Amino acid sequence: MSDPKNDAGTSQPKAPAKDPKKKEEEDLSEEDLALKQQLELYVERVQDSDPGLQKVALESMRHEIRTSTSSMTSVPKPLKFLRPHYGTLKAFYETMPDSDLKKYLSDILSVLALTMSAEGERESLKYRLLGSEGDIGSWGHEYVRNLAGEISQEYIKRQSEEAPIEDLMELVQQIVSFHMKHNAEPEAVDLLMEVEDLDLLVEHVDKTNFKRTCLYLTSAARYLPGPDDMLVLDIAYTIYLKFEEFASALQIALSLDNLQHVRQVFTSCDNLLKKMQFCYILARHGITFELDDEMVADDDDREALQDIINNTKLSESYLTLARDIEVMEPKSPEDIYKAHLLDGRASAGASVDSARQNLAATFVNAFVNAGFGQDKLMTAPADSSIGGSTGNWLFKNKEHGKTSAAASLGMILLWDVDSGLAQIDKYFHSNDNHVIAGALLGVGIVNCGVKNDCDPALALLSEYISKEDSSVRIGAIMGLGIAYAGAQNEQIRSSLTPILNDAKAPLDVIAFTAISLGFIYVGSCNEEVAQAIIFALMDRSETELGEPLTRFLPLALGLLYLGKQENVEATAEVSKTFNEKIRKYCDMTLLSCAYAGTGNVLKVQNLLGHCAQHLEKGETHQGPAVLGIAMVAMAEELGLDMSIRSLEHLLQYGEQNIRRAVPLALGLLCISNPKVNVMDTLSRLSHDSDSEVAMAAVISLGLIGAGTNNARIAGMLRNLSSYYYKDASLLFCVRIAQGLVHLGKGLLTLNPYHSERFLLSPTALAGLVTMLHACLDMKAMVLGKYHYVLYFIVLAMQPRMLMTVDENLKPLSVPVRVGQAVDVVGQAGRPKTITGFQTHSTPVLLAAGDRAELATEKYIPLSPILEGHVILKENPEYREDS
């Protein structure tokens, strides 16, 4: 809309000046001219001394304006013609004695001010407050919107002067109720945010508009600075509870990380099926949650629900999905490498049995067959043609390679605790400490994300924590960390914290102990664990602080505060007293972990500032700063795209240690979401002259394609395998990446975000971040003897499925439409939420950015977001078309 203040009567070409007034009148049509003279008459009448005449004139003027304000594409005629008289009426208004007529006039002046008043004068609001208490909606939408804008300015001014605001708030009430009745929920919410009174919203929402209102609130929360974002989500939670939309309320409670709210959702809802759906949501989020008799009264029901939260049936559902998609056949690493597609040069080098190549094959095999319970290397029957029993593959690996090989069995039997423990058991009787270490780690991996009342992992692993051999200790400690991530288990804490302050313990045992405690207490801000890690850091000698493994200590400290924002400040202050070798590293890691997933712009700028400095060699803190940018900015799409661009700049201007971290940061931003622009950048970097940059880029290609079977990335990696056939280290990285792209034969994802990118699983992010921190020093960690840190990503592995189940939790196949999700926040009507969809029968796979909706009216889903396990109940109103 052009600015109405300066488009009246300026469009005529300049004619020789006779009488400008006459010229203007000739251009008007007859009715316009009549209207104009009519209004001028009213203006004179209003100034008449006779109140009766005044009243009639005001009534008529009001009628003219009201009937014309309906459409707002151009300035309404009456307003246009009354513009020259605005000043006269204002002056006359000042002289009038107080009466109803005066209020009447002030209403009209308020509407005239819409097009007339000078910028920043807020006259429309001024006259509105002086006017009568009439219905504001009758003057039209544009008037109400203008008022709302003026109110927010006036509010800020009055707040700074500490003036009373009661009269404004009355008007706000009227405007909000007007907006809510007229489908303008976002405008009502914006106004209430401006005047800091969102609680008003709860009484104005009704059954018809609460979903749209809450959708706007939750979307806006991502862009608000703290603590406003929490307040907004809290209001949305209250509204959802008010309308018994419990599943949505639960998701907001999880997003706020408020377990009181989660309990409240359970106690407010009395429908058992709905409670089962809540349990599936909790299980997918991966938090440890104990139901009590208040939440679920019946004992048998409670046990069944607790089983869902404990993920005991996850393996079963995953295999159901695999059978449905027909990918049960185990794959060997050769099926993934597809060396026959390459020219002769590369395949010639592949036939030699080197320990490094076998180690790579171990990982590829574990990633590809993850969770399927069978493969061709570790679980093959003894008489098979592949070369004898499983023992053979194990011993094709050297020393610490055997650790990863034995642990890979845990990955293959992922989530299947009973059969997993039975099959791993044989390795406990080995005489080789490396094999025992791998078995311990394998037990941890099998139990990852699956909780069990009898705690088999704790029983098996706790006796090995204090063994002599450090590799066995590390196996047991990592196993506990992975199996009990997020469980905040006191028993484990009391047995692990003494190791941190044990002067005799080797550095690697201390580092992995810290990381495991970080996992178990992720995001808990636990003081005792933090103290123990801080003391362990302070006890390190100068030489130990230079070791790559020492970096796990600050990271473990950061994990305790993952996503907890300002709660980290006390610990950050303490970290300023550390040895200067590690002080900055600690600072960056704490900052990036505490604000991970918050999208906090100021923190991203702060981290970018640290990356912009050109430092002498040997500074390590810029690596975590670069990863930190990705961790903070991954919260929402806009920030994500902006940070991808910022990382491009760092590539061009940054020092080597920054360039080595950039590919990993890109890998985290687009994890399991192969964006073409990022894919191209990483492909370019995978041929970089600096081998560390190339390795990071190759691993990141695996991460962005993780579990997608993306053909383009698979092709790139095949070509890289022939390009680097002589470079054992890079070839190892290429193999790992190939394994990641085909993760779980394409049924798994590593994305820590779920429920349409609304919830961030803290344990998943912790696992990814730890693995990426290890990749900051490839040569020492992944290519050295600590390659088993790659298994930390098991924490983020989840089936990317939609599995619909009936009321008895048995799989139920229904048609669903799967397409790209469309953002419909604040759009009018009932817009389509997905585009370019295809119709499949469940279970189906969901790619990054996909959304599903039921293609049948026969069932009603109990979850607002179709992802993971969704319970369907029959729609009682459904009639078959005869």
Steps between C-alpha positions, in 0.01 A plus 500: 500500500655833403531735788159666527656813642627618167293367220203734508454734209862500378454297188366765259735643239576865568271717288555872460404634839151640477339404822640178647184441702280508190738272308483236775122509511472448125685167537254358751195306392164644592433271794850559637443873472169467679666295773777754534261793537285296735799430727612863492151594610522250787832648608343846519193364679715326760639838595148637539394619841178298500568155658213342306651600167842388619367159590328446165815611313725269704259209450495555124879539482543185702260312275684612184838390638375169631330394182815571304767347722409146402760468224847630563674473165494875452431789729124513553335802339360661818841488665658650190256791489519562874878534495512875448263542796691281741679799652176700530320218674793446735508866592125505554521184711734674743243778555201270556368450853504141631189316385391192310533700182864568574559128535317445175725741322810345652398162354485658157830681548653170602397346169612806303837481673543164329599678179577848627706508814871564475744211547552411866221729633272207593195725465272214401565339838479830686150576368393140540580512871312831531204370301196290581529134594343378178584186304826562321449226243230695324756746363671223303807281524753755386399734779541225760841403366616859502382536860687185600820643354456827686426318824829313492694826452303673772553202731878517465492875568281463808711215635812716482317785676333255741159653419176302566386276215152390611316689223727349238441149631122543472543589137736205453226271632260631237751473217605147594144375516433667161806333342420160647147514362625599156764229444789735560656299782861597415413870531340446839807307618737768368312776681501306827872433466557870452309588816649203687170348600465168320293354783202689357513263205380198697155647561452614140579175317220260419463159340511640149823693521717352775699279262591789272586717798727237653664428166589867473624511859725196464642624170563848635674360808799397287573859409446660840784577738497313833316499739213617276512179296433295814205722597346467157532121503354494848190685380466255210526214749225652715273545198553143381420367846188718516368340180621151597740480208729297724750361247587851379529619859740215568722601211520853633577368848788299352619799303509701825669200664248530780430162661236652730300590191548148362355357823213748481412383147486140621288583804261730307424239237289197589504317167732198505554494122607862503741423783652226287556755226670733753730211589600457137581872482712476817676189369591673174631801690722264695450626853488278806160535662341295776121472513339488843151406620378860476567507128376149427289336769484139382816292558483294180430807291787681663737217419387492138546878470841491670604236244416742220704779663788255548498426125489124560310439175708734282698213346179316413347802323824570316515144366132521402588808296799321345288202400236726353758682288671166426852586610558215747776344287836569674748711303875458491744794478571404136131558417550855626839574341381380156862482388397335170362834384846657513786465256773245568737725693306512827380144514854369465599649836188369673587131492785536751384421854628794701398553862388856422274379217354227719432751775316719249300196385410431864346847537326492162352162584383625840342819362328335205353207690426702816203353683432221250640226723682326214795576275765321297806561718412475870185286525551274197451128581821298541469285190424784262708556191619840611801357672428314817350618823465848641817455698690537175384851425575607852862389465544664164527817709808601695510579876270799555328416171356196677329735745303665222434163334355345815298816571359494146298197601318726745419739215366220279273381782407856595194535732454122518623456856421133564650347188777763500632415843481128420709539186758738651546271800751275323754785479512538877685169522780620271860528626553813292430820694415688180223252422358531853511879469305475173245267657444748784451785255270274296281440806469877542408546133232228504336675797520845343164675536337186640441489872441186700377445853773252585779727365704230324758749374572633848531150643739385227714809464544628853740224605740588216528872581788452739696229314876537445502521123410848376339386173259277693419789732433732207272238343295468817487875564396587143245221512341647812499848348321381186254267676397752768519826305263750658407262785669706777571173681644566849652153533713548188599848612630374832712236326632722218579832674785352714683405176511867396702598802714185514862606457601155374234475227638548146386805302290307249300329776436839663395658169248227419369499857428873470321452168289214638398712798422780255264265312332359810443849644446679168327837550451438872732778632606250770735679743683192631592366156605849389724533808664164435576586135633846596737348756612242244579784259694693765709195589632454147868573440629734224585210270164330554316821411661484157363149438202475259310281749498775763251686280234254606501649852372849407253335260365277778458810714310665214269200457380543860361839395381402151234752393467643851609855403589727793526214751852450371624838619635394841699217343620728220639736766692213661640399161668841475739385773628199302845473347513731197570203274144379544321810628369629168421152376289447809330836459397430138380148576289608797346789307416288195350215704296724729337679206473195271169491318386842626569696182636785715629757249723684747684180589555419132651849453719447804629168362553650156706773666734238644531335160594826334828531689818390327704326767842341507525124459408269785178675600223241514198690627374615160395148401232474770396859424425403139309191611324725752364721221334191352374378838333830585367578153351159419183600687305644208517512122582869458791497740618178345523650151669811632760301687575291192587828328712618793690171494573556130671828598704327768623256237631785290662709772560259790824343613561127455357396838175677413484348153532155657194557715275660234411174320405341832279798585328468161456130568322577826277771347368271227520167676304232311379781275710511183457859380647545154697817577663344806567180309686698233707692755601178674576332170734787417667479841544125476773566243668767715878514515492480880429135578326583833250726320443228240440236770255720688316572172476131414364408843251788471382376162414182688322697771281711272402189309469281810229242451370655177665264245552822301621386158690818423703484822555127454639573153728776632637269767564220250700739286690621805585140590676460166659846527650425840580132444860552610426714805399255775373769742274674251380170360401400855294820530335436162398153616355633827302756300372230266381305803324808637315578176354148503434509874249228586454440124340842480246454780676707768562868555753684715297820525468598869188703410169319476125576507526726196824661623328620816673286762872449546607174664784589742661156504507485120667840476749403772607191305544691175690788657739264677575317178557830316732626774698179459517567125660841564818300549461217251853369515510453878147371553319341207815391315684419823393236749180673613301431182219360715391860573311460171254280688383805695267583211287202604343746745352693208388202292122476468275334241369769267164332477133558543352188653125504557365260762150409611357516850677176596831646375512256207622646166212622287548584135317812382551729201692820578612791288867590539633825357715802570374690805365850433509773761139613544541727801261793489354411161129551443254218472610136503812493284659172390778401739697286253591536135604257230374202695484132414261255660648190665386239747658513844758430626678765293835679510512876557789699355625830645230766467227249419162499663231234488122519524242224498335445163191341656226626728454155651745558785590787730868532593566567869812704431491840327826419323522182296850374575637193676223292659149639461196333653186511285152465639198431284296802402146439634348737241660327202262346248617278214386636163261240370 
